[in-house]
Amino acid sequence: MSKLPKTYATKLSILFCLTLLLNVESAASASSYYSQTKTVKTDSVIKILAIGNSFSEDAIEFFLSDLAIAGNHKIIIGNLYIGGAELALHWKNAQENNATYDYRKTDVAGNKVKTPKTSIEFALADENWDYISFQQVS
């Protein structure tokens, strides 16, 4: 078995961390998290918004959606994407309400809708997101 290239290993580790979100209903305190067994209700929809770059494109937008569908989980994924974006750029765009992102949204069936020139404010208002993640250039 060949070794995965470093970029794939990194993306898989990010994906692994994100899939853990599917099993956590609340992380209000570490002690309550570790003392309880968490399950995902298959009739609920988990909504995740990624504000990022190629990591959010690969790990969240593509792989996580396929994993959720394969696991019979209902998930909506929003991805605001700027290639190579740093956190400072996301912060600037949020403060200035810049419509500089490609916004891609994947519904529970895996269907994708692309909206160019979108702002963070627009994406935040598009759904009642359960989780929002930021990625920056590596």
Secondary structure, 3 states (H helix, E strand, C coil): CCCCCHHHHHHHHHHHHHHHHHHCCCCCCHHHHHHCCCCCCCCCEEEEEEEECHHHHHHHHHHHHHHHHHCCCEEEEEEEECCCCCHHHHHHHHHHCCCCEEEEEECCCCCEEEEEEECHHHHHHHCCCCEEEECCCC
